[in-house]
C-alpha cells in the first residue's frame, strides 16, 4: 500500500508516492514562475498551481497501481492569500510570503501596542509576509476589490474548494495568518477587527488530521484515482518538515534550506517571543513548532548562478566554492535579496558583498554566498535557543543541503553535528506520515522518528573552523548593523 505527499511550494508543486516504510517509489513535480508585476510584489497564478497539482498527481500515480493508494496528505507553503468573490472565483493571484507590498501597513502596526498583542496572541510576526498585513493593504489600497471579497483564503484552501466544494483550513496554515488565537484555536477578535473582516469571510477551522472524501469526478478522472480516496488536510510545509526528518523531541532542531530557509523545534504548548523574533505555529493541537524563517537561501544561489555562472551546474559551482578557505578570504555576503524575516524582520534589507579585493574570484563570491545563507540561519538559531532551550541534534533538509559543502559549512558555523536524512522530501513525507496517523495506519505520529527508521548522512563540525566562524559571524552582524540605516534610505529612493 502507498501514501501520497502532495506539496505546494513557492516555485513548484510535487507529488511523491511513498511506501509505508518511507521509501519514495514515484514522484513528479511541476515548476512555475513567481510573477513580479510591481517592485516588491511576488505572486503566483492559482490556475497554474491547480493544474500543476493535477499533473504531478497523474504522472506520479502512472507508475503504480492507483487502487493501492491509502491516502493523500497535503503540505503547503505558508502565508499565501487569495481574494475570492461570491461566485467562488479568484479576484487576485496568489499573494505569496515573499510579497512586500504591505510593508507600510506592517511597519505602522508593529509600532503599536495592539500590534504587539496580536503577535503575542497569534504567534505570527507583524511583517509583510503575514496575510493579516496583506488584507489590511487591500482594505486601504483596493477598497472596491476588498468590498467584493467573499472569502480570504490560502492556496491550499483554493485547491480544496475546487476538489470538495468546501472552504476549510487546518490549524497549522491558519496559525501562520496572524488571524488565529493560539490559545483558543479560534480567529482572534482583535486581528479580525483591524483587518476589517469577519470570521465568516474565512474558512472553517479543522485539525490537521481532518479527512476529506468525495473528490469531484473531474479531479478523480483527471488524475486516475478513485473518488473516495481519503485526503488528509495536513499542515504547513515548515511544520511537516520537522515531522518528516524526525525532529520531534524537545531539543531536536529541524533546519530547512530550500528557496527560503527556516530553523524550528517542536514544543508541547505555544510560546511567543517577548522580542518578537520568532514564530509559533501549530502542527497539531499538542505539537507546536517554534522557530524563525529567512527569506533567502536557495533563492540567493539560484540568482548568483543565473547572473554569473549560467554555464555551470550547481554541483560544479559548489565545487568551485570548495576550493576557497573558511571565510572566503575576507569576503562577506549579506544574502537579503528579498528583504529578511527572522531575526531582524526588515523588509528593506538588501543583499550585498562586502570586502571585495583584487584577489577575489567567482569561487570566492560563491562560497561567500553560501556562508551568508548559513550566517542568516545561525542568527535565527541564536534567538530560538534563547527562547526554547539548548539544541540537541540538528536535522537538515532542502535543496541547499544536497551540497556536501553546504552541510559542512552548516556544521562548522553551528559547531554541532548535522544529520541529513537520505529522503530529501521532508515536507512531503511529513504530510504522508500525518495522513497515515489520521487514518490509524500507524499508532502514533512520531512512529518513524527513531534512528533505525531514518537512513542518514552525518556531518561532524571542524572545531577549528567553528572558532573562525564565530569571529566571522560577529563581523557579519556588525556589517548589517552598520548598513541598516542605509538600507532604509535605499528603500525610500526605490519607493
C-alpha positions as CSV (number, residue, x, y, z in Angstrom):
1,X,0.0,0.0,0.0
2,X,1.1,3.5,-0.8
3,X,0.5,7.1,0.5
4,X,1.0,10.3,-1.4
5,X,2.5,13.5,0.0
6,X,1.4,16.4,-2.2
7,X,3.5,19.5,-1.5
8,X,2.6,23.0,-2.8
9,X,5.8,25.1,-2.8
10,X,6.5,28.7,-3.8
11,X,8.2,27.6,-7.1
12,X,6.9,24.1,-7.7
13,X,4.3,21.5,-6.7
14,X,5.4,18.0,-6.2
15,X,3.6,14.7,-5.7
16,X,5.6,11.9,-4.0
17,X,4.3,8.3,-3.7
18,X,5.8,6.6,-0.6
19,X,5.5,3.1,0.6
20,X,4.8,2.6,4.3
21,X,8.5,2.4,5.1
22,X,9.1,5.9,3.8
23,X,10.7,5.0,0.5
24,X,9.8,7.3,-2.3
25,X,8.7,4.9,-5.1
26,X,7.5,7.5,-7.6
27,X,7.5,11.3,-7.8
28,X,6.8,14.1,-10.2
29,X,6.9,17.9,-9.9
30,X,5.9,20.9,-11.9
31,X,7.8,24.2,-11.6
32,X,6.2,27.6,-12.2
33,X,7.4,31.2,-12.2
34,X,7.0,33.8,-9.5
35,X,5.3,36.8,-11.0
36,X,6.5,40.3,-10.1
37,X,4.2,42.9,-11.8
38,X,5.5,45.6,-9.5
39,X,8.5,46.2,-7.3
40,X,8.2,44.2,-4.1
41,X,5.3,42.1,-5.3
42,X,5.5,38.3,-5.6
43,X,2.5,36.4,-7.0
44,X,1.6,33.1,-8.4
45,X,-1.2,32.1,-10.8
46,X,-3.7,29.9,-8.9
47,X,-4.8,28.1,-12.0
48,X,-1.3,27.2,-12.9
49,X,-0.8,25.8,-9.4
50,X,-4.1,23.9,-9.6
51,X,-3.0,22.3,-12.9
52,X,0.4,21.6,-11.5
53,X,-1.2,19.6,-8.7
54,X,-3.2,17.5,-11.2
55,X,-0.3,16.9,-13.4
56,X,2.0,16.0,-10.6
57,X,-0.5,13.5,-9.2
58,X,-1.4,12.0,-12.6
59,X,2.3,11.3,-13.5
60,X,3.3,10.1,-10.1
61,X,0.3,7.7,-10.0
62,X,1.0,6.4,-13.5
63,X,4.0,4.4,-12.2
64,X,1.9,2.4,-9.6
65,X,-1.5,0.8,-9.2
66,X,-3.7,3.7,-8.1
67,X,-6.0,1.3,-6.2
68,X,-3.2,0.7,-3.7
69,X,-3.2,4.4,-2.5
70,X,-4.3,4.6,1.1
71,X,-4.5,8.4,1.3
72,X,-3.2,11.7,0.1
73,X,-1.6,14.1,2.6
74,X,-1.2,17.8,1.9
75,X,1.6,20.2,2.6
76,X,1.8,23.8,1.6
77,X,3.9,26.9,1.8
78,X,2.7,29.4,4.4
79,X,1.3,32.9,4.3
80,X,-0.4,32.8,0.9
81,X,-3.5,34.9,0.2
82,X,-6.2,34.8,-2.5
83,X,-9.3,37.0,-2.5
84,X,-12.4,35.2,-3.7
85,X,-15.7,36.6,-4.9
86,X,-19.3,35.4,-4.2
87,X,-19.1,33.1,-7.3
88,X,-16.0,31.5,-5.8
89,X,-13.7,32.9,-8.5
90,X,-10.3,34.4,-7.7
91,X,-10.2,38.2,-7.6
92,X,-6.4,38.2,-7.3
93,X,-3.5,36.0,-7.9
94,X,-1.9,34.1,-5.0
95,X,-0.1,36.7,-2.9
96,X,3.0,34.8,-1.6
97,X,5.1,35.1,1.6
98,X,7.7,36.9,-0.4
99,X,5.4,39.8,-1.3
100,X,6.3,43.0,0.4
101,X,3.6,45.4,-0.8
102,X,2.2,45.6,2.8
103,X,5.5,46.9,4.2
104,X,4.0,50.2,5.3
105,X,1.0,48.6,6.9
106,X,3.2,46.1,8.8
107,X,5.6,48.8,9.9
108,X,2.8,51.0,11.4
109,X,1.0,48.1,13.1
110,X,4.2,46.8,14.6
111,X,4.8,50.1,16.3
112,X,1.6,49.9,18.2
113,X,0.7,48.1,21.5
114,X,-2.1,46.4,19.6
115,X,0.4,45.0,17.0
116,X,2.5,43.6,19.8
117,X,-0.6,42.0,21.4
118,X,-1.7,40.5,18.1
119,X,1.8,38.9,17.7
120,X,1.8,37.5,21.3
121,X,-1.7,36.0,20.8
122,X,-1.3,34.7,17.2
123,X,2.4,33.8,17.1
124,X,2.8,35.3,13.6
125,X,5.3,38.2,13.5
126,X,4.0,41.5,12.2
127,X,5.6,41.5,8.8
128,X,4.5,41.9,5.1
129,X,4.6,38.1,4.7
130,X,1.6,37.9,7.1
131,X,-1.9,37.5,5.5
132,X,-3.1,39.9,8.2
133,X,-0.9,42.7,6.8
134,X,-1.8,41.8,3.2
135,X,-5.5,42.0,4.0
136,X,-5.0,45.5,5.6
137,X,-3.2,46.5,2.4
138,X,-6.1,45.6,0.3
139,X,-8.5,47.3,2.6
140,X,-6.5,50.6,2.3
141,X,-5.4,50.4,-1.3
142,X,-8.0,48.4,-3.2
143,X,-11.3,49.3,-1.3
144,X,-13.6,48.2,-4.1
145,X,-11.9,44.9,-4.5
146,X,-11.9,44.5,-0.7
147,X,-15.7,45.0,-0.6
148,X,-16.3,42.5,-3.3
149,X,-14.3,39.8,-1.4
150,X,-16.4,36.9,-0.2
151,X,-13.5,34.8,1.2
152,X,-9.9,35.4,2.1
153,X,-8.1,32.0,1.6
154,X,-4.7,30.3,1.0
155,X,-3.6,28.3,-2.0
156,X,-4.4,25.0,-0.2
157,X,-8.0,26.2,0.6
158,X,-8.4,27.2,-3.1
159,X,-7.4,23.6,-4.2
160,X,-9.6,22.0,-1.6
161,X,-12.6,24.1,-2.7
162,X,-12.0,23.0,-6.3
163,X,-11.8,19.4,-5.1
164,X,-14.5,19.2,-2.5
165,X,-16.6,22.4,-2.7
166,X,-15.7,23.2,1.0
167,X,-13.9,26.1,2.5
168,X,-11.8,24.5,5.2
169,X,-8.4,25.3,6.6
170,X,-6.2,23.5,9.1
171,X,-4.9,24.9,12.4
172,X,-1.3,24.9,11.0
173,X,-1.9,27.0,7.9
174,X,-4.4,29.2,9.9
175,X,-1.8,29.8,12.7
176,X,0.5,31.4,10.1
177,X,-2.0,34.0,9.0
178,X,-1.8,36.3,12.0
179,X,-5.5,35.8,12.5
180,X,-5.7,32.7,14.7
181,X,-5.5,32.9,18.5
182,X,-3.1,30.1,19.6
183,X,-4.7,29.6,23.0
184,X,-8.3,29.3,21.8
185,X,-7.7,27.9,18.3
186,X,-10.3,30.4,17.1
187,X,-10.0,33.5,15.0
188,X,-8.7,36.4,17.1
189,X,-11.2,39.3,17.5
190,X,-8.5,42.0,17.6
191,X,-6.9,40.7,14.4
192,X,-10.3,40.5,12.7
193,X,-11.2,44.0,13.7
194,X,-8.0,45.6,12.5
195,X,-8.2,43.6,9.2
196,X,-11.8,44.8,8.8
197,X,-13.2,41.3,8.1
198,X,-15.5,38.8,9.8
199,X,-14.8,35.2,10.7
200,X,-17.4,34.2,8.1
201,X,-15.1,35.5,5.4
202,X,-12.5,32.9,6.5
203,X,-12.6,29.2,6.1
204,X,-13.8,26.7,8.7
205,X,-11.1,25.7,11.1
206,X,-10.3,22.0,11.4
207,X,-7.4,19.8,12.9
208,X,-4.5,18.9,10.7
209,X,-5.7,15.3,10.8
210,X,-9.1,16.2,9.2
211,X,-10.1,13.8,6.5
212,X,-12.0,14.8,3.3
213,X,-13.6,12.3,1.0
214,X,-15.7,12.6,-2.2
215,X,-13.3,14.0,-4.8
216,X,-15.0,15.7,-7.7
217,X,-15.5,13.4,-10.6
218,X,-13.5,15.8,-12.8
219,X,-10.4,15.6,-10.5
220,X,-10.7,11.9,-10.0
221,X,-10.8,11.3,-13.7
222,X,-8.0,13.8,-14.4
223,X,-5.5,12.0,-12.1
224,X,-6.9,8.5,-12.5
225,X,-7.7,7.9,-8.9
226,X,-10.9,6.7,-7.1
227,X,-13.3,9.3,-5.9
228,X,-13.4,8.0,-2.3
229,X,-9.6,8.2,-1.7
230,X,-9.2,9.9,1.7
231,X,-7.4,13.3,1.5
232,X,-5.9,14.4,4.9
233,X,-5.8,18.2,5.0
234,X,-2.3,18.2,6.6
235,X,-0.3,21.2,7.7
236,X,2.2,23.8,6.5
237,X,5.4,22.7,4.9
238,X,7.7,24.0,7.7
239,X,5.9,22.2,10.4
240,X,5.7,19.0,8.4
241,X,9.4,19.2,7.6
242,X,10.2,18.6,11.3
243,X,8.0,15.6,11.3
244,X,9.4,14.3,8.0
245,X,13.0,14.4,9.3
246,X,12.3,13.1,12.7
247,X,12.9,16.3,14.7
248,X,10.0,15.9,17.1
249,X,11.6,15.7,20.5
250,X,12.3,18.8,22.6
251,X,15.8,19.9,21.8
252,X,15.7,18.3,18.3
253,X,16.1,21.1,15.7
254,X,15.0,21.0,12.1
255,X,16.6,23.2,9.5
256,X,15.1,23.6,6.1
257,X,17.1,25.3,3.4
258,X,15.2,25.4,0.2
259,X,14.2,28.5,-1.8
260,X,14.0,30.2,1.7
261,X,15.2,28.8,5.0
262,X,13.9,28.1,8.5
263,X,15.0,26.6,11.8
264,X,12.4,25.1,14.1
265,X,11.9,22.9,17.2
266,X,8.7,21.2,18.5
267,X,7.3,22.0,21.9
268,X,4.2,20.9,23.8
269,X,2.5,24.3,24.2
270,X,2.6,27.5,22.2
271,X,5.1,30.2,23.2
272,X,5.9,33.6,21.7
273,X,9.0,35.7,22.0
274,X,8.9,39.0,24.0
275,X,11.4,40.3,21.5
276,X,9.1,39.3,18.6
277,X,11.9,37.5,16.7
278,X,10.3,34.0,16.3
279,X,7.1,32.4,15.1
280,X,4.9,29.8,16.8
281,X,2.7,27.6,14.5
282,X,0.6,24.5,15.1
283,X,1.4,21.1,13.9
284,X,-1.4,19.5,15.9
285,X,-3.2,20.7,19.0
286,X,-0.5,19.1,21.1
287,X,2.6,19.8,18.9
288,X,3.7,23.4,18.3
289,X,6.5,24.5,16.1
290,X,8.6,27.5,17.2
291,X,11.3,29.0,15.1
292,X,12.1,31.5,12.5
293,X,12.4,31.8,8.8
294,X,14.9,33.6,6.5
295,X,13.9,34.8,3.0
296,X,17.0,33.9,1.1
297,X,18.6,30.5,0.9
298,X,18.5,28.7,-2.5
299,X,16.9,31.9,-3.9
300,X,20.3,33.6,-3.5
301,X,22.3,30.8,-5.0
302,X,19.9,30.5,-8.0
303,X,20.2,34.3,-8.6
304,X,24.0,34.1,-8.4
305,X,24.2,31.1,-10.8
306,X,21.8,32.8,-13.3
307,X,23.7,36.0,-13.3
308,X,27.3,34.9,-13.0
309,X,27.7,31.1,-13.6
310,X,24.9,30.2,-16.0
311,X,27.2,27.7,-17.8
312,X,27.8,25.7,-14.6
313,X,25.7,23.2,-12.8
314,X,25.1,23.7,-9.1
315,X,27.4,20.8,-8.4
316,X,30.1,22.5,-10.5
317,X,29.5,25.8,-8.8
318,X,29.8,24.4,-5.3
319,X,33.0,22.5,-6.4
320,X,34.5,25.9,-7.3
321,X,33.4,27.3,-3.9
322,X,35.0,24.2,-2.2
323,X,38.5,25.4,-3.4
324,X,38.2,28.6,-1.2
325,X,39.0,28.6,2.5
326,X,36.8,29.3,5.5
327,X,35.6,32.9,5.5
328,X,36.1,33.3,1.7
329,X,39.4,35.2,2.2
330,X,37.7,38.2,3.8
331,X,34.6,38.4,1.5
332,X,31.2,38.7,3.2
333,X,27.7,38.4,1.7
334,X,24.5,39.8,3.2
335,X,22.0,37.5,1.5
336,X,19.0,39.7,1.7
337,X,17.9,39.8,-1.9
338,X,14.2,39.9,-0.9
339,X,14.4,41.6,2.4
340,X,14.6,39.5,5.6
341,X,12.4,37.9,8.1
342,X,13.8,36.5,11.3
343,X,15.6,37.6,13.4
344,X,15.8,41.2,12.0
345,X,12.3,41.4,10.4
346,X,13.5,44.1,7.9
347,X,11.7,44.1,4.6
348,X,14.1,46.9,3.5
349,X,17.3,44.9,4.0
350,X,19.3,44.4,0.8
351,X,21.8,42.0,-0.4
352,X,25.4,43.0,-0.8
353,X,29.0,41.7,-0.9
354,X,31.4,43.4,1.4
355,X,35.2,43.2,1.5
356,X,35.9,42.8,-2.3
357,X,39.5,42.9,-3.3
358,X,41.5,42.2,-6.5
359,X,42.3,38.6,-5.4
360,X,38.7,37.6,-5.2
361,X,37.4,35.4,-8.0
362,X,34.0,33.9,-8.8
363,X,34.6,30.9,-6.4
364,X,35.1,33.4,-3.5
365,X,31.7,35.0,-4.3
366,X,30.0,31.6,-4.5
367,X,31.4,30.5,-1.1
368,X,30.6,33.8,0.5
369,X,27.0,33.5,-0.7
370,X,26.8,30.0,0.9
371,X,28.3,31.3,4.1
372,X,25.9,34.3,4.1
373,X,22.9,32.0,3.9
374,X,24.3,29.9,6.9
375,X,25.1,33.0,8.9
376,X,21.5,34.2,8.4
377,X,20.0,30.9,9.7
378,X,22.5,30.8,12.6
379,X,21.2,34.2,13.7
380,X,17.7,32.8,13.9
381,X,19.1,29.8,15.7
382,X,20.6,32.0,18.4
383,X,17.2,33.6,19.1
384,X,15.5,30.2,19.1
385,X,18.0,28.8,21.6
386,X,17.3,31.7,23.9
387,X,13.6,31.0,23.8
388,X,13.3,27.2,23.7
389,X,16.5,26.0,25.3
390,X,19.6,24.2,24.2
391,X,19.8,22.3,21.0
392,X,20.2,18.5,20.8
393,X,20.7,17.4,17.2
394,X,20.4,19.4,14.0
395,X,18.5,17.7,11.2
396,X,18.6,19.4,7.9
397,X,16.7,19.1,4.7
398,X,16.0,21.0,1.5
399,X,17.9,21.6,-1.8
400,X,20.7,23.6,-0.2
401,X,21.8,20.6,2.0
402,X,22.1,18.3,-1.0
403,X,25.5,20.0,-1.3
404,X,28.2,18.4,0.9
405,X,30.0,21.8,1.2
406,X,26.7,23.4,2.3
407,X,26.2,20.8,5.0
408,X,29.8,21.1,6.3
409,X,29.6,24.9,6.5
410,X,26.3,24.4,8.4
411,X,28.0,22.1,10.9
412,X,31.1,24.3,11.2
413,X,29.1,27.5,11.8
414,X,26.8,25.9,14.4
415,X,29.6,23.8,15.9
416,X,27.1,21.0,16.1
417,X,26.7,17.6,14.3
418,X,24.3,17.9,11.3
419,X,22.2,14.9,10.3
420,X,20.7,14.8,6.8
421,X,18.1,12.1,6.1
422,X,18.5,10.1,3.0
423,X,15.0,11.0,1.9
424,X,15.1,14.7,0.9
425,X,11.4,15.1,0.6
426,X,10.9,16.1,4.2
427,X,7.6,18.1,3.9
428,X,6.1,15.6,1.5
429,X,7.0,12.7,3.8
430,X,5.7,14.6,6.8
431,X,2.4,15.1,5.0
432,X,2.3,11.3,4.3
433,X,3.1,10.4,7.9
434,X,0.3,12.7,9.2
435,X,-2.1,11.1,6.7
436,X,-1.2,7.6,7.9
437,X,-1.7,8.7,11.5
438,X,-5.0,10.3,10.8
439,X,-6.3,7.1,9.2
440,X,-5.0,4.8,12.0
441,X,-2.4,3.2,9.7
442,X,0.3,3.9,12.3
443,X,-0.2,4.0,16.1
444,X,1.4,7.4,16.8
445,X,2.6,10.4,14.8
446,X,6.2,10.0,15.8
447,X,6.2,6.4,14.7
448,X,9.0,7.0,12.2
449,X,11.1,9.3,14.4
450,X,13.5,6.6,15.8
451,X,17.1,6.3,14.4
452,X,16.7,2.9,12.8
453,X,13.9,4.1,10.6
454,X,16.0,7.1,9.2
455,X,18.9,6.4,6.9
456,X,21.1,9.5,7.3
457,X,24.3,11.2,6.4
458,X,26.2,12.9,9.3
459,X,28.5,15.9,9.2
460,X,30.8,16.5,12.1
461,X,32.0,20.1,12.8
462,X,35.6,21.0,12.4
463,X,36.2,22.8,15.7
464,X,39.0,25.0,14.4
465,X,36.7,26.2,11.6
466,X,33.9,26.7,14.1
467,X,36.1,29.1,16.1
468,X,36.9,31.1,13.0
469,X,33.2,31.2,12.0
470,X,32.3,32.6,15.4
471,X,34.6,35.6,14.7
472,X,33.3,35.9,11.2
473,X,29.7,35.8,12.3
474,X,30.4,38.7,14.7
475,X,31.6,40.7,11.8
476,X,28.6,39.7,9.7
477,X,26.3,41.1,12.4
478,X,28.4,44.3,12.6
479,X,28.2,44.8,8.9
480,X,24.4,44.5,8.9
481,X,24.0,46.9,11.9
482,X,26.1,49.5,10.2
483,X,24.2,49.2,6.9
484,X,20.6,49.0,8.4
485,X,20.0,52.8,8.1
486,X,21.5,52.8,4.6
487,X,19.0,50.2,3.5
488,X,16.2,52.4,4.8
489,X,17.5,55.2,2.6
490,X,17.7,52.9,-0.4
491,X,14.1,51.8,0.1
492,X,12.9,55.4,0.1
493,X,14.7,56.0,-3.2
494,X,13.0,53.0,-4.7
495,X,9.5,53.8,-3.5
